[in-house]
Amino acid sequence: MNNSLKQTILQTQQECTTALDQAQTQDTIEKIRVQYLGRQGICAQLMEQITAMSQEEKREFGPLLNSLKKDLQQALADKKEQLLQAELQALQAQKANFDVTAYKHQEFGSLHPYTHVTKELVDIFTSMGFAVAQGPELESEFHNFTALNIPENHPARGESDTFWMPDFKRLLRTHTSTVQMRVMQEQQPPIAVIAPGRVFRNEATDATHDFQFMQIEGMFIDTNVSVSNMLAVIETFLKQLLGNEIQLRVRPGFFPFVEPGLEFDVLYQFEKDKPARWMELGGCGMIHPNVLRHGNIDPEKYSGFAFGFGLTRLTMLKYNIKDLRLLHSSSISFLSQF
């Protein structure tokens, strides 16, 4: 047993030394310390063996074990210091090699013009007491047409104007009036909401038309709502967005979901060397009684107005953009202006 214990002490010292030689991190050194000098470590286990020996054997092996522990503690301390010095030298070398050359200028993103205008519109309308509502872009035939008093033989229902799904029961919404109908079905007056969003029309793409564009629609329903209330809201909104100096005009228009219907135009100069001309911005009117009924609202008790404007055209006017296709492009030179 004596020779076996001596051999174990010698082997323990050799194994610990080898493990320390291979250690590359402070965490590894700590694991080695716990393995050999911890409370449940190898040295503690050897000490338990010595306590069971005779006094003569304790005098012989006790000093050997104490010497082992001191040697291991010193070896651990030396290895820690060695790694610490290596880390310090690496940091100094890194500082010495620091490149003071200026970094290449980084490109930063910006908000899209649609986002700028939408945020401004929301601020304007919420200041007048309107809430913001949203709805699905894939809509039912009922919400997009029938509920809005659009007859079955209306041209807008045709495939030449609307993107229908294969089942011909669903479609990509052609206006955000669908959101207004959903709000009416869920709430009772007074109601004041706007619904900005993307809509889709089966149209050829050119400088002023696209198959998809942004639109903002709104409505106000309460008792004793009049056309003058509607005109005041729309004029206030347009002048806050485009400036008090703009010239506006209102003319009669027809929309199945309002009665009477009106259209709003703004005088706009497209080119400096040519005279300004009127541009249509959108339509408005008093909500048709049939639409109110589809929204579960009594037209004998309540009245209201609705309006819709092309957000794309408003954005073009605000930023003097000549071609709406730029708004849907990924041109960095164009988008970086905003």
Residue pairs with C-beta under 8 A, 6 or more apart in sequence:
2 57
2 60
2 61
5 46
5 49
5 61
6 61
6 64
8 46
9 46
9 61
9 64
9 65
9 68
12 36
12 42
12 43
12 46
12 68
13 68
13 71
13 72
16 32
16 36
16 72
16 75
17 75
19 32
19 35
20 29
20 32
20 75
20 76
20 79
23 29
23 32
23 79
23 83
24 83
25 83
26 80
26 83
26 84
29 76
29 79
29 80
29 83
32 76
33 76
34 41
35 41
35 42
36 42
36 43
36 72
37 43
37 69
37 72
37 73
37 76
38 44
43 65
43 68
43 69
43 72
46 65
46 68
47 65
50 57
50 58
50 61
50 62
50 65
51 58
53 61
110 335
110 336
110 338
111 119
111 338
112 327
112 335
112 338
113 315
113 318
113 319
113 321
113 327
113 335
113 338
114 214
114 311
114 312
114 315
114 327
116 338
117 241
117 311
117 314
117 315
117 318
118 196
118 214
118 216
118 311
120 241
121 194
121 196
121 216
121 237
121 241
121 311
121 314
122 132
122 194
122 196
124 236
124 237
124 240
124 241
125 132
125 194
125 218
125 237
126 132
128 192
128 233
128 236
128 237
129 192
130 192
130 193
130 194
130 218
130 220
131 192
131 193
131 194
132 193
132 194
132 195
132 196
133 179
133 180
133 182
133 183
133 193
133 194
133 195
134 179
134 195
134 197
135 173
135 176
135 178
135 179
135 182
135 195
135 197
136 173
136 178
137 172
137 173
137 197
137 198
137 199
137 200
138 165
138 170
138 171
138 172
138 173
139 170
139 171
139 172
139 173
139 178
140 169
140 170
141 168
141 169
141 170
141 171
143 178
143 181
143 182
144 171
144 173
144 174
144 175
144 177
144 178
145 154
145 156
145 157
146 294
147 181
147 291
147 294
147 295
148 177
148 178
148 181
148 256
148 257
148 291
148 294
149 256
149 257
149 288
149 290
149 291
149 294
150 156
150 157
150 256
150 257
151 256
154 256
155 161
156 162
156 174
159 202
160 202
161 174
161 201
161 202
161 203
162 171
162 172
162 174
162 200
162 201
162 202
163 171
163 172
163 200
163 202
163 211
164 170
164 171
165 171
172 199
172 200
173 199
173 200
174 199
174 200
174 201
175 199
175 215
175 217
175 308
176 195
176 196
176 197
176 199
176 215
176 216
176 217
176 308
177 195
177 217
177 257
177 306
177 308
179 193
179 195
179 197
179 217
180 193
180 195
180 217
180 218
180 219
180 306
181 291
181 294
181 295
183 191
183 193
183 195
183 219
183 295
184 191
184 221
184 292
184 294
184 295
184 296
184 297
185 295
185 296
188 297
189 221
189 222
189 223
189 297
189 302
189 304
190 220
190 221
190 222
191 219
191 220
191 221
191 222
191 304
192 218
192 219
192 220
192 221
193 218
193 219
194 216
194 217
194 218
195 216
195 217
195 218
196 214
196 215
196 216
196 311
197 214
197 215
197 216
198 212
198 213
198 214
198 215
199 212
199 213
199 214
199 215
200 211
200 212
201 211
201 212
201 213
202 211
203 209
203 210
203 211
205 211
205 325
207 322
207 323
207 324
207 325
208 313
208 324
209 324
210 312
210 324
210 325
210 328
212 328
213 310
213 311
213 312
213 324
214 310
214 311
214 312
214 315
215 308
215 309
215 310
215 311
215 312
216 308
216 309
216 311
216 314
217 306
217 307
217 308
217 309
218 306
218 307
218 308
219 287
219 304
219 305
219 306
219 307
220 229
220 230
220 233
220 304
220 305
221 287
221 292
221 297
221 302
221 303
221 304
222 302
222 303
222 304
223 301
223 302
223 303
224 303
225 286
225 302
225 303
225 304
225 305
226 303
227 260
227 262
227 286
227 305
229 305
230 284
230 285
230 286
230 305
230 307
231 250
233 305
233 307
234 264
234 284
234 307
235 248
238 246
238 248
238 264
238 266
238 281
239 246
241 314
241 318
242 266
242 314
242 317
242 318
246 266
246 267
247 266
247 267
248 264
248 265
248 266
248 267
249 264
249 265
249 267
249 278
250 262
250 263
250 264
250 265
251 262
251 263
251 265
252 260
252 261
252 262
252 263
253 261
253 262
253 263
253 283
253 285
254 261
255 261
255 283
255 285
256 288
257 285
257 287
257 288
257 291
257 306
258 283
258 284
258 285
258 286
258 287
258 288
258 291
258 305
258 306
259 285
259 286
259 288
259 289
260 285
260 286
261 283
261 284
261 285
262 283
262 284
262 285
263 280
263 282
263 283
263 284
264 280
264 281
264 282
264 283
264 284
264 307
264 309
265 278
265 279
265 280
265 281
266 278
266 279
266 281
266 317
267 276
267 277
267 278
267 279
268 276
268 277
268 278
268 279
268 317
269 275
269 276
269 277
270 276
270 277
270 322
279 313
279 317
281 309
281 310
281 313
281 314
281 317
282 307
282 308
282 309
282 310
283 307
283 308
284 305
284 306
284 307
284 308
285 305
285 306
285 307
286 303
286 304
286 305
287 303
287 304
287 305
287 306
289 299
292 298
292 299
292 302
292 304
293 299
312 324
312 327
313 324
315 321
315 327
316 322
316 324
316 327
319 338
321 327
326 334
